Amino acid sequence: MLQDFYPIGILILIVTLLTAVVLVLSRLLGPYRPNRRKLMPYESGMDPIGPAVRRMPVKFYLTAVMFILFDVEVIFFLPWAVIMRRMGLFGLIEMVIFTAILLVGYAYIWRKGALQWD
């Protein structure tokens, strides 16, 4: 059973080593001349005004939640639709429960006003 995962482990090892090699070579061979101007935070070519850390509006959080809900919905609905007949009544009940959980998320987003385009 574990032998089936050897190729994935080897791929992860190769990618990790390659990433480390590229980062080290970039640091050793690439130009590195830091100065005060280059080390400043970049804000569209202008000097930053105010603190770098600001509170994010809740709308960004709600947009992320909406994206996750839509994404999860598509990821699970498509394979279910392909094998729906083989799963029978159990698959239908399972998907109804899943849809109900998603609807709770949609109701939360709707109630918070994330679906209104201002």
Secondary structure, DSSP 8 states (H G I E B T S, - for coil): -GGGGHHHHHHHHHHHHHHHHHHHHHHHHS-----TTTTS--BTTB---S-S-----HHHHHHHHHHHHHHHHHHHHHHHHHTHHHHHHHHHHHHHHHHHHHHHHHHHHHHHTTT---
